[in-house]
Amino acid sequence: MSKLVLGMVGFGVVGSSVLKAILANGEIINARAGKQIVLKSIVVRDKAKAAKKLADMNANVALSTNVDEILQDSEIDVVIELMGGVEFAYTIAQRALKAKKAFITANKAMLAYHRSDIAPLASGLPVGFEASVCGGIPIIRVLKDGLSANHILAIRGILNGTSNYILTQMQQFGKNFATALKEAQNLGYAEADPSLDINGGDAGHKLLILASLAYGIHAMPEDILIEGIADITPDDMEFANEFGYVIKLLGIAKKNDEVELRVHPSMIKKESMISKVDGVMNGISVIGDYVGESMYYGAGAGGEATASSVISDIIAIARGESAAMLGFSRPLEEGKLKLKDKGEIYSRYYIRLYVRDKPGVLGQVSQILGRHNISIGAFLQKETDKKNIATMLFSTHHCFEREINHALCELEQIESITQKPFKMRLEDEYE
């Protein structure tokens, strides 16, 4: 049996899990690959720490602190980048491909910024990135291969397990955001600095990768609407529950004449399939013009789930099945579809206002919304624990993002409104 020789950069949680899987399941991996998979060398920052990990695994793999030793090794067929970061990881990708080595990465941040730069460099060489989106869910292969007969009409996904865990705790157990975040950190579901998870950035990186596959559109994170979950309160959860919704951080892609890309908390109906994805799990709904809606559910992060996807790319490369970046020469619709302006997003909205409890305030609010072509749907008012302060919670009928933003700016100027107005989108169905 011929060999496929690997070099790996990074030996953290995911890198360790890749090696463990090769050691534990080597026989079945080799059989499925049709080649003997050999991890020859790993580039690490701390050789002593890595050597101890290798000894604990009883693994014989060379260690180096110099990435050149992998990139310049003529025996190595595939470079696997699992170190994180953006620019240095991109440099590794460039150098690996220029050295005519296949490249595999789990690095969604690097791909969010440089996926369109890597594609022409590949020039027929395999580039695997299954592990970059939703860990153990094979969503990249679904879009590249399984749904390749379809125009993708919409994608709606819970793409970040940390945020999903926090929102689940708030929704099901009445916890506030700070308490739920602290619990997530204590359990290891959230980093000491959770910013990228809770501000929507991580989900935004993943959505951009999926949009490249589905639509051939190469937007940057700064080009799309990205909002996080830190401002969500128990009041919002109460309104959602009262009117049959749950709140999820969603990555949303929709195609009409343009492509709409956005990441934000959304109220979605309790009976929808994606609303049932709780805890640290991920779920992605995809609508194709021929297949209709299909749903993909599984572990979105963690060493073993991510390693499973890395190894699936290794096997595809060994079989000769993996084409260049994005899975085919270029997406059919590349260059034909433009990104929709954020202000032209058309949605229903939920609005939360803290107001002085006195006559006439609701009338003022209604007048301002009406001037901006916004009509109120459901409404809920409740007292707060602060004297003479009430909470107004309501949903609107459909309007444009620019209209709701202008209205909220005007509402903020009313003396009776005591805090900055808060909005959230209602995502009832694909439109």
N, C-alpha and C positions, 0 to 999 in steps of 0.2 A: 504493500500500500504506500503510495507517495505521501509526502508530508506537506502541510501548510504551516509555515513557521510564523509565529506572532511575536511582536514586540509591543509592550504596553507601557504607557506613560501615566503614572498615578497608581497608588496601591492603598487607597482608602477603603471605605466600606464597599463600594461597587467593585473596585479592582480585586479586592480580597475574595469577594463572592464569585467573580469570574473564574479565578484560579480554583476555588473550592469546587465549583461545578465541573470544571475540566477534570479535576482529580476524581471526584465522586462519580461522575456520569460519563467518563471518558469513552467507555466502550460503546455506549449508544450514540454519543456525539460523533465519534469517528465513523460509525456505521452509517449514520444519516448524512454525514458530510462526504463520505466516499474517500476521505483522506485522513491521515493521522494528524490531529491538531496538536501542535507543539508550541508551548509558550517558552520562548528561549530567553527573553530578557525583560526586566522591568526597570523603568527609570523612577527613582524615588528621591525625596528630599533628605530623608534620614535613613541611611543604610543600616545602622544598628537596630533601629526599631523594626525595619522591614525584614531584616535577617531573623529576628526573633519570631515574627509572624510566619515566615517560611519554615522555620524549624518546627513550630507548633503544628504546621500542616504536613510536615515531613515531605516538603517539596524541594526539588533541586532546580532552581531557576536563578540565572545570573542577575545580579543587581548592579545598578549604576546610578550615579547622580548626573550623568551627562547625556542629554538627549541625542547628541551626535552619534553615540555608540549604536543606537537603534537605527537612526536615519541613514547612517553610512554602512550598515551591515548588509552585505549583498545577499545573505541567506534569508533575511527577514522579508516575508511577502506582504504582511499586513501590519500596519501601525494602528494601535488602539489608544485613543486619547480619553482619559478618565480623570483628568486633573482639575477641570473647571477653569473659570476665568474666561476672558474673551480674546485679547490680542495675542498672548503667547500661544494659546491653543490654536488660534488661526494660523500663526506662523508654523506650528507643527504640521497642520493640515497642508499648507502650501508646500513645505519642504518634503513631506512624505509623498505627495502626488508628483512633484517634480522629480523625485527619485524613483518614480514608477512603482510605488508601493500602494496597495489598496489602503483605504483609510476608514476607520470606524470611530464614531464618537457618540457620547451620551450628553453632549454639551449643548443644551438648548439656548443658552445665552449667546454663545458664539455663533450658532446657526441663525439666531434671530437677526444678527447684524451682518453675517458674512455668507449666508447660504448661496446667494446669487453670485458671490465672488468665487466660491469653491466650484460651482458647477462647470464653468468653462475650463478650470484647471484640471478637472478630472479627465477630460478628453478620453472617455471610454473606460477609465479605471473605475473599479467599484468604490462607492462611498456609502457606507452603512450608517444609518442614524435612527434605527428603530427605537433605541433606548432613550432618545431625546424627548419623547412625548409619552407621558403616562406609563412609564415603567413597564409593567408586565402586560399591558394591553397592546396587541399588535396592530395599532391603528395606522401606522405608516404603511404597513403591507396591505392593509385593507384598502387604503386610498390608492396605493400604487398599482395593486393587482386585483384584489377581490371585487372592487367597484369600478374597474377601469372601463366598463361598457357604459357608464353613466356620466351625464353631466351632474355635478354635485350642486344641488339647489340650496342646501343649508347644512351647517354643522352647529351643534349646540353641545358644549361639554363642560363638565366639572373636571377641571384640569389640575387642580391643586388640592392635595389631601389635607394640608395643614388648615387652610381656610375652611374646607368642608367640615373638618372635625370641630373647629370653633363654632361654626354656625349650627351644627347639629346639637352641640351642648347648649347653645343659647335657645334654640327652638324647642328642644325636647325637655330640657331641665330648668329653663328659666334663668340661666346664668347670664351675667353681664359679660361684655366683651373682655374686659381685663381679667376676670376670673377664668374664663374659658381659655384665654391665651396662656395664662400662667400654668394651667393644668396641662395644656398641650406641650409646653416646654418641659414640665416635670416628667412627662411620659416619653420625651424624646421625639415628639411629632413636630415640634417647632424649634428652630435654632435660637441661640441666645439673642441674635439679631434677626428677628423674623420679618424684616421689612419687605423683602422681595416676595414673600408669600402673601402677607396680609394687604400689601398695597396693589396687588394684581399683576405685578411685573412678571412673576414666574409664569402665570397663566397666559400673559400676553406674548411671551417668547414662544410658548408652545402653539398658541393660536396662529402666529405668523408662519410657523413651519407647516402647519396643516393647510393654511391658505395657499402657500406656495405649491403644495401638491395638488390641491383641488382646483386652483384657478390660475396658477402661474403668475401670481401677483407678488411683488417683492417689496412690500411696505416695511418700514422700520418701526420699532416700538413707539417712537415719538410721533408717528403719523396717525396712530389709531387711538380711539377712546379707551383709556384704562383707568378704572377706579377700584379702590379697595374696600375692605369691610370694617375698618376701624371705627367708623362713625355710626355703625348700626347699634340700636338700643333695644332693650326689652319692649319699649312702646311699639317699635316696628314689628317685632315678633308677635305682639298681641294683635295688631291690626291684621297681619298676615293670617294668623290662626282664625280670627273672627270671620274672615271672608274666604277661607278655604285655600290659602296659599302657604307655601314654605319659601324660605329665602335661601338662595344658593348663589355662590360666585360663579358666573357663567362666562365662558369664552364663546362668542357667537359670530358666525360667518353666514352671510346670506348673499345670494346672487340674484339680481334682477338685471337691469341694464348696467349697473355698477356693482362692485363688491363692497359689502358693509362688514366691517370688522370692529368688534368692541368686546371689552372685558369689564364686567361690573357686577355688583350684587343685583339679583333679579328676584322678583316674586313670581313663582310659577305654581300652577294648580297642583294640589296634592295628589290628584289622580294621574298626573303625567308620569311616565316611566322614570324620567331622570330625577324627579323629586324624591324618589325612594333610594337614591344613592347617598348613604349616610357615612358618618365617621371619616376615616382617612382614605376611603375608597374613591376611585375616579369612575366616571361614566361619560360616554360620548354617544350622542345621537347624530346619525348622518342620514340625510334625505337625498336620494338619487332620483333622477327623473324616471328610471325604469324600475329600480328595486323598491322604491318607496322608502319608508323609514326603517333603519336597522340600528340596534343598540349594542354598545360594547362596554363591558363592566369588568373591573378588576383592580388589583393593587396598582397604585399610581407611582409609588416610590418604594424605597428600601433596597438594600443591596441585592437580595436574591431575585426580586422581580426584575430589577434593572439588568442584572447579569444575564437573566434568561433572554432578554431582548438583544443584548450584545452578542451572545452566543448564536442566536438565530441569524444575525448578520454574518458571523464567521462561517456558519454552515452554508449560507447562500453563496458566499464568495468561493468557498471550497467547491461547491457544485457548479460554479460558473453561471449561476442564475442571476446574480446581482448586477444590474446595469449601472450606468453612471448615475450621478446625483439626480435625485428625484424619481428614479426608477424607470425612466424612459428618456428618449432624446431631449424633448422639451414638452411642457404641457401644451395641449392643443390651443388653449385660450390665452396663452402668454402674450402680453402686449395688447390684447383686444379689450381687456376689462380694466376699468379705472377704479380707484378707491373712492368710495362715497365720502363726501365732505361730512364731518362730524355734525355740523348744524342741520344737515338734511335727514338725519336719523328720524324715523317716524315711529312713535311708540305710545303706549299708555304709560302713565306715571303715577307713582305714589309720592305724596308730599307730607312732610311732618313739620308742623309749626308749633312753637311755644309762644303763647300770647297772654296778654293781660286779660283777665276774665271780666270783660265789661261789654255792655251792649254795643252793637254796630261793627265789631271786628270782622265777623264772618261776612257781613255785607261788603266791607272794604276789600277783603280777600277775593270775594266773588267778582267784584267789579274789575279788579286788576287782572284776574285770570281771563275774564271775558274780553277785555281789551286786547288780549294776546291770542284770541281764538281758542281758548282752553275752557272746556266745560267739565264740571265736577260729576263724578260717578258716585262711588260709595263714600260715606262720611262717618267719622267716629270722633266724638269729643269726650275727654276725660279730665278729671282734676289731677293735679300733681301734688307732691308733698310740700310744694312751696305755696305760701299764701297768695291767693288771687292770681295764680298762674294756671292756665289750662293748656292742655295739649290738643291740637287739632290734627287729625289724621284723615287724609282723604286720597282717593284715586281719581284720575282724570280719564276722559276719553282720549282718543288718539290726537296727537299734535306733534309738531316738529321740535327737535332738540333746541333749535335757536329760539323758538317761541317760549318754551318752558324756562330756558335760561334767562331770557329778558324779563319774564314775569317774576322769577325768583329774585332777581336783582332789584326790581321795583318793590317787591314785598319786604325785602330787607330794610328798606328805608322807612317803613311804617313804624312809628314810635311804639305802637302796641305790641309789636313782635319783638320778643326779648332775646332770641338767639337766631343765628343764621339759619334760614330754611334748609331743609334736607330733602333730597329727591332720590328716588329709586325707580327703576323701570319695571313694568309688568310684562312678562314674556309669556303670554297665554298660549300662543301657537305660532307656527310659521306663517308668515304673511308675505 
